[in-house]
């Protein structure tokens, strides 16, 4: 046995004995810190949370309230909240800070290939272990935790949200076009031409941000293969030109040929898309329950207030996922930097886990914890409560968004070429070839064989 290795445990024991008067503290960045096992005195100081969220959104408001309360009993503590809502800019900032080893104590991060690299470098705290130690893990909705899992099942992001994604539709538009809710993905495409004929844009789409259209690419593969296809694709163990990949590419091409999206959709942002739907110009929009305040309250223009319905992701013959399985997310998680993890950060996180859910639910949002009822706001339409009850009827798996699975460079290629595919400027075969080439070149930097 290596003598130096034999000395480390003894040295640690002696340090604890020598430090018995003040308590044996473990250091930030240590293996213990990665497991969330730091100890020692709590010394209040300012810490920072770098995030990619709207600064006036319910997540930030709820976290800020909790931090202010914690600060009252811990003079000297302050949570500096630094927001970069533009996701591409935020991701670039995180990569630069990570390269310079200057990430703050807390930062937003999905369970992406980039985050996997940080995990392998022991730069993230195991949040799953923390929640176990806090006695809080069983409070969380299983799908909220599942969304944060890495491929090995570990959790390195604290869930702060819980949202189901649905297709919201204009009931009057469907009645005028003599359409029922689509039951299959083929029905979904077939609804576009009748809606166009009645003067509606069939689907409002935020084309500028890339990920909304990428959701559509994932739907056929998820129905036919669950999440297995994208998890194999990202490593090069499957190809976009395989049957599963072809089904996704052809779905996008067919949506474009059927005139499902607005002309010029690629330059439309989030607000443009929601405005098209809430003003009655578009018949459908794919959106999450985070937008219930826009879709199911008196914030809607009066003609639309009782004219909004919703349906889940349609299925398809041969589907291996059930009707209750669709995109259910807990949002981008709060990652914890092991290099700056100390007793103060740990104590604040314990306080946050205990007090955040109720404050978040008070904003009319679904909490990531199953024991925290949502406060339905004044002016809510009946749809608000109906959608909240869907949380009790969900399946056992969530469709993982592809933008959190693919390596960053391949994901950029996917999003850029999806627009061309939907516009008819690229064929499905050309699209498949471009993605397979991108995976071959880029995935080895993130996924070791």
N, C-alpha and C positions, 0 to 999 in steps of 0.2 A: 504493500500500500504506500502511496505517496506520503512522505512524512509531513509535507506542508499541509496536505489536506487533513491529516490527523490533528494538526495544530489549530486549525480554524475553530472547531467547536470548543476546544479548551480555552482559546483566547476569548471567545464570546462569553464563556462561563465566567472567566476571571473578570471581564469588564462588567458583568452584571453584579458580581460580588463587590467589586470596588465601587460601583455606583449605587449600592443598595440604599444609601441614605437618601438619594434623590429619585430612585427608580431607574430601572434599566431601559433606556430608549433604543429603539431600532431606527436606522437612518433612512431618509428618503432615497429611493432608487435601489434599495436592497432587495434581495429575493423576498424578504418578508413584506416589503412594501408592495411588490407585485401581487402578492396574495392578500393584501389589505390588512396585514398584521402589524402595523406600526404601533408603538406604544411610547409613553412618556408624557411629560406635562403639556397641556394645551396652552399655547402662547398666541393670543389673538394678534392678527395682522391683516392687512388688505390682501385678498386673493383675486384672481381674475377668471372670468368665464368668457371665452371666445365662442361666439355662436353664429349660426346662419339662420336667423329667424326675424320676422318683422318686429321692430322695436316696440310697437304698440300692441303686439299680439298677446293672447292669454297666457302662453307659456312664460314669457319674460315677465309679465306683470305678476304672475303667481310666484315665480322664483324670487323676484325682487321683494315681494311682501314677506316671504319667509326669511330672506337674508336680513331685512331690516329688523325683524323680530329677534333673530339670533344675535344681531349686533347689540341689542339693548342689554342682553345678559352677558355679552362678551365685549366689553369696551375695547376699542382698537381694531375690532373686526370690521371689514367692509368687503362686499362683493362688487368688484368692478365688472360691469356687464358691457362687453364690446360686441356690437352687432354688425354683421356684414350680410344683409339679406340676400344679395345677389350670389347665388350658389356657386357658379364658376369662379367668381372672384374670391369667394371664401375658401374654396378648395385649394386654389393656387396659394393663398396666404398660409394655409395650414401646412402645405408641403414645404414652403420656404422656411417657416418657423421650425418645422421638424428637422429639416436639413441642418439648420443652425443650432439645433438643440435649445430652442428658445420658446417651446410651447408653454402656455400658462398652465396653472393647476387644473383647470377644467376647460374642455373644448368639445364642440359638436363633432361627431364622427359616426357614420354608418359602419356596419360590419363589411367594409369594402376590402378589396385586395390591398390597398394602401394601408388600411388599419391593420390588416393581417401582418404586414411587414413590421409595423410598430410593435405588434404583439410579440412577434418572434424575436424582436430586439429587447424584450422585457421593458418596454416603455409605457405600457398600459397596466392599470390596476384591474384585477379580476373583480368586476362588479358583481358577478354571480356569487362569489365568495363573500363579498361585503354584505349583500342582501341576506345571505344565510346567517351571517354573524349578527346582523341587526334583528333577526327573527322576522323579516319582512317579505321574504321571497314568496311565501304562500299567499300573500295579499294580492300579488300581481296576476293579471289575466294571463293565462298560458300563452295566448297568441301575441301578447305584448312582449313577453320574454322571448318567444320564438323568433320574432322579427329581428331581435338584437343578436341572435346567435351567430357565431362563426361556424364554419363547416364542421369543426370538431365538437360543437355543442356548447362551447364556453360563451359567456356573456361579458362583454367589455364596454357596454354602453348602458347607462341608466335610462329606462323608458320614461319619458315625460308626457307622452300623448297616447291616445288610443283612437283610431279612426277607421271606419269602414268606407270603402270606395264604391259608389253606385253610379248608375246611369240615371240622371235626373231628366225628366221629360215633361214637355208641355202637353197637358191632357187635351186641350182644345185642338192643338196641331194634329195629334194622333186621331182624334175623332173626325176632323175634317178630311184627313187622308185615309180614313177607314182602316186604321191599323190597330192591332192589339200589341201588347207588350211583346217584344221579341223573345222567343223561347230558346232559339239557337243562334249561333254566330252568323249563320247564313241568313236567318230571318232579319238579323240586325242590318246586314248589308242591303237586303231587299227592301227595307223600309225607306232608304234614302231617296229613291226616285219618286215615290208617291209624295213624300214631304216636299221635295223640290218642286213638284208640279203644283203644290198648293202655296208656293211662294216662301217657303221656309228654308233657311240654311239647316240641313239635317243635323250636323254636329258642330257645336262651338268648340274650338280647340286652341289652346295656348301653344302655338307652334314655335315661338321664340325660345322657350326654355328647354326644348329637346326631350325631356323625360315624359311629358304627357303623351306624345306620339309613340314613344318607346313602350309605353304601357300596352298599346294596341298590338305591337309586334309580339308581346309575350303571351297574349291571350290564347291563341290556338295551341302553342306548345304546352302551356300550363294545363289546359283542359285534357290534352291527349297524353301528357307525360309527367304531369306535376312539375316540381322544380328540378327534377333530375337532368332534363335536357340542358338548361342554362348552366348548371353546376358542372356538367361535363364539357359544354362548349367553351367555357372560360379557360379551361385547362388544356384545350386542344384535344380532348378525348371524344369529342363529337364535333360535327361540322354543321355550319349553317346550311350547307347543301344536302344534309340528311333530310329524311322525310319530315321530321319535326320542324326543322328550321325552314324548310320550304313552305310549310303550312303557314308560318308566321309572315314570311315575306309575301306570299301570295295574298294573304288577308289584307295587308297594307295596300298592295297594288289594286285589289278589287275595291277597297274603300275609295281609293282615288278615282278609279274609273267610274264608279257609281255616283260621283259628285257629292260624296258625304261631307266633305269639308268646305269651308268658305274659300272663295277665291282669295289668294294672298294670305292664307292662313299662316305661312311661315314667318310673317312679320308681326303677327298678332301676339300680344302678351297675355298674362293672366287676367288683368282687369278687362282687356278687350273681349276675351272669351266669356267671362262671367256676365259682362254687360249685354252681350248678344243674347244670352239665354234669359237673363232676368227681365229684359225688355220685350221678350216674346218674339225676337227675330230668329232665334235658333230653336230647333225643336228638342235637342238633347245636349247634355254636357256630361262628361265623365269627371266627377268631383267627389271629394271626401266629406265626411261628417264634420270636419273642421270648419266647413263653410255653412253649417246649419243656420248661422246668423244671417247669411245672405239668402238662403234657399227656403227657409221655413219660418220666417217672422214677418212682421209688418214693415221690415226694411224693403221688402219686395214692392215694386209698383203695384198699385191696387188691382189691376186686371189679372195679375199673376198670383196673388196671395193664396188663392184656393185652386190654382190651376197647375200646381207642381206635383208630379208623382215620381216614383223611383222604381228601379228594378235592378237586381244584381247581375253580375257577369253572366250572360247567356252560356249555355252549355253546347255540346256538339255530340253527334253519334260517336260511340267508342270512347267517351270521356272516362278518365280514371279518377278525376276529382269530382266531388259532389257539388250540388247546387249551393250549399252553404260555404264552399271554399272559394274565396276570391281574394282581392287585395285588402288585407287588414294590416295596418301598420301602427307602430308606436312611435313613428317619426324618427328623425335623426336623433341618435342617443347622445347622452352627456358622457363623454369619455373622461377618464381621470389619469393625469400624468403621473406615473410612478416616480419620476425624478423629483417631483415636488410634493409628493404625498407624505404628509406628516400627521400627528395627532389632531391638529386643528382642522385640516381638510377632512379627515375622517369623521370627526365629531360634527362638523357642519353638514356633511352628507347624511349622517344618521338623523339629524334634525330635519333636513330637507325631505328625506323619505317619509318621515312621520307626519309632517305638516303640509307638504305640497299638495297631495291629492285633493284634499277638501277645498283648498283655495282655487285650484284649477277647475274643479267641478262647479264652483260657484260662478264661474264665467260661462256656464251653459255647455261645458265640454265634457266628453266622456273621459273619465279618469283611467289611467293604465291599471289602477287597482280595482278589484271586483267588489270591494266593500264600501265604495264611495259613490253614493247616488248623485246624479247630475241635477243641478238646479235649472229647471226649464224657465227661460226668461219671460217677462211680460211681453205680450204681443206675439207669442209663438203660435204658429198654425198647428192643426192636429198632426201634420206630418212630422213635426219635431219629436213628439212623443213616440210616434210609430217607429221612427228610425232608431231611436234609443233602445227600444225593445228588441231590435234585431240583434243586439249584442248578446242576447241570451239564446239565439238560435244559430250561432255560427258553427261552421264545421271545425275540423281539427287541424287544418293547415292554411297558411296564407301564401298567396302567389308572391314570390320574392321579386321585387322590381329589378329589372336587368341592370339599371344604372348603378345598383349597389353590388352587383355580382361581377360584372366584367371589369377588366383592368382599365384604368383611366383613358389610355390612348385608344384602345379598341372601342371603348364606349363613345368617344368623340367621333370616331369613324362611323359607328352605327347611327348616331343622332344626325350627323350631317347627311349621310346617304339615305336615311329614311325619308327626308324631305323630298329628295329627288325621286325616290321610289313612289311616294304618294302622289307626286305631281306628274308622274308618267315620263320623267326624264331619265329613268334608269329602270331596267327590267329586273324582275325578281332574280334571274340567274346572275346578272351583273352584281346585284346587291349581295347575294350569297357569296360570290367569289371574293368581293372586297372584304367582307367580314372574315372569311376563312384566312385570307392573307394577313389581315391585321392580327388575328389571334396567333397565327404561326410566328409572327415577328415579335409581338409584344408580351404574350402571356408568360414566356419563360422567365421574364424579370420578376414575376410575382408568384408563380406557381412552380415549385420544384418538382421534377418528375421522380 
